[in-house]
Amino acid sequence: MKLPSLEVKTELIELSEFDLTDQKLTKFEELLKTEGITRGLIGPKEADRIRQRHILNCLPITKLIPVSPKLKVADLGSGAGLPGLVVGITRPDLDLTLIEPLQRRAQFLLEAVNELNLKTKVIAKNSKLVSEKFDVIMARAVAPLGKLLLLAKPLLRENGRLLALVGQGIFDQVSELFQQSDSDQKRNAQNFNLSLHKLQLIGQMGETKELAPILILEAVLKRGDQPK
């Protein structure tokens, strides 16, 4: 079988497109630096680079989510709310749900949603127990590609898509996944069209000086392959 090619779409995004002075975004950053570290959701060494490594890394995903009042979006394995709460703050137009199975993380998300006065919902259960369907699933550091696609598919509506923040190893993951002789992960992956967005933040602010390109894998469920 011929390996699928991973189309790369490169885009420059001006940092000025985002309101980095948003009080809710600043407050969430402080929550991560304090409660996030105290509760073990963020490593203590991350305190000085929350904005550059985490907030700025998550912001560009908002540009890949269309503006639609009926669009249902979920953050799978939301953890500390990355990218979920960042998206909830910057895109209040979305019908957004955070899915998190670990109770201590889900409790932090619930408290953060209330403190930030967001309309975002939190589902504190394993994604396999969630019956709701979504147009877009987001994910960051949840699982390797094959397993992530298995987790995402049952949650997607017709023509739904997964947007996953990934690293440079994604090319190897795609090759290894489709080189498997036979597996549930490979068969499931064949239900998706894959592409990669390479997004580079640009601007005058120092935060972008050493910021690497942000890679977001887009996996679109092929027509006819959505769950019944």
N, C-alpha and C positions, 0 to 999 in steps of 0.2 A: 504494500500500500504506500502511495506517495504521501510524504508528510505534508500537512497543511502549511502554507506560508503564513507568517505572521506579519500582516501589513502594519507598517509604522506610520502614524500620522503625527507630524511635528507641528507644534503651535507655540507662538510666543504670547504670553499673557502679561499685560501691564499690571504691576502691583497696585497702581492707582485705581484699578477697577474694583478693589475691595476697600471697605471702610475699616482700616485697622484701628481706628479710634473708637469704634463701636463699644459702648460701655458694657454690653453683655459679653462681647468677645474678650474684653480685658478682664472682666469678672471671672469668666470661665478659665482663663489663663491662670489667674490667682488661685482658683479652686484646685487646679491640677498641681500647682506648686505647693499647696498646703495639704488639703484633704486627700488629693490624689496620691501624694507621696506617703503621707501618714498611713493610708489604708493599703499601701502596697500596689496601687494601680499604675504608678509611674515610678521608675527607679530614681533614687535620691540624686544621682549624678545628672539627671535630666533637668533639674530645677532652673539652671541658667540658660537652657536652650529650648524651653517649652515652645516659645513662639517660632523660632527658626526651624526646629526639627519636627514639630508636631502641628502647630496651628497653620503655618504657611504650607506645609506639606499637604494638608487636607483641603485648604481653600479652593484650589483649582478644580476639584471634582464637581463643584457647583456649576461650572461652565458646561459640563457634559449632561446636565439634567435639564430638560426642556421646561419652559414656563407653562404650566397647565394647572388650573384649579382642581382638576380631577385626578391628577397624578399621585399614585400611592408609592411611597418610597420607604425602604427599610434598611437599617444598618445591622448587618448580620454579625453577631458576636461583638457587640458595641464596646465592651470593656470599659474604658475610661471616657467613652463618648467621642472617640476618634475613628472615623470622621463625623459620626452622627450628630453630636451637639454643635460642632462647627457648622455643619450644613443647616441644622435647625435654626441657628442664630442668624446666618447670612441669607437663608432662603425661607422666611416665615410663610411663604405662599404654599409650601409643600405639605401634603398630608404625610407626616413622617412618624415612623415607629422604630424604636430601638429594641433589638432582640438580644437578650443577654441571659444565659442560663445560670451563671454563678450569682447567688443571692447577694453577696457583699458588694459585687460590682453593680448589680441591678439597683440596690439600695442607694448607692452613690449617684447613679443616673437619675433616679426618682427625685432625690434631694436637689440635684443640680437643675433639673427641669423646673422644679418649683421655685428655686432661688432665682433662676434666670427668667422666670415668668414666660415659659415657652408652652406652645400647644402640643409639643411632641409627646407621643405615647411611649410607654415602656412595657415590654412583655418579658416577664421574668421566668422564662422557661426555655427548654431545649428547642431549637428550631424545628426539630422533627415532630414536635407536638403542636406546632403553629399551623392552623388551618387557613388563615388569611392569605390572600394572594396580593402580589405587588407588581407594579410596572417596572420598578428599578430596585435592585438589591445592591447595596454598597458593602464593601468589606476591606479591612486593613489588618494584615498579620493574623488571619484567622486559621488558615490551613493551606497546605500545598494545593496547587491548581486542581488536580484531579478530584481530590476530596471536596474542595470548595465548590466545584461545579455540581457535584452530587448533592451537597447541602442546599445550593441555591435553586436548582431546578424545580423542586416541589413548591417553592414559594412564589414562582413567577407566573404572571398572567400570560396570555397569548402575546407573542412578540416581545416579551419582557427581556430585560437585559441586566447583566451583572457588571458592575464597575468596581474593579478591585485594584487598590493601590499595591503595587508590586515593586520588586527590586530587579537588578540586572539579571539575576538568575532565571527570570521568567522564560527566556529563550530555551534554556536547558530543560526547564520543566515541561514546556510544550513538546519538545523533541522526545523526551523520555516518556511522556504520557502516551504519545501516538506510536511509539516504537514497541510498546508492550504487545506481546503476542495476543493476549485476550484477557480482558478484565472488565469489571463493571464500570470502572472509571473511564476507560478508553471508550467503551460503547456509549456512555453518557456524554462524554465530551464531543462525540460526533454529532450530537444534537445542537451544537452551538457554532455560530460563525465568530471567529476570534479576530480581534485587531488590537493594536497597541497605540495608545496616545502618549506621546512624549511632549510634555508641557514644561516650558521654561519660563519662570517668573523673571521679569525684567523691570527695572526702575532705578531711581536714584538712591533709594534707602540702603543702608548697610546690611540689612537682613538678607538681601539677595546676593551679596558679594560672593559667598562661597556655597550658595544653594545649588545642589545638583539638579538636573532635570527630573521632573516628577513623572513616573511611569504609571499609567492606569490601563489595565487590561479591560477591554470591553468584550463581553461574551453575550451575543444576541441569540436567543432561543429561536431556532428555525421554525418557520411556519409548519404547523401540523405536529410539532414535537412538544407542545406545551402539555402539562399534566391535565388530566380530565377532572 
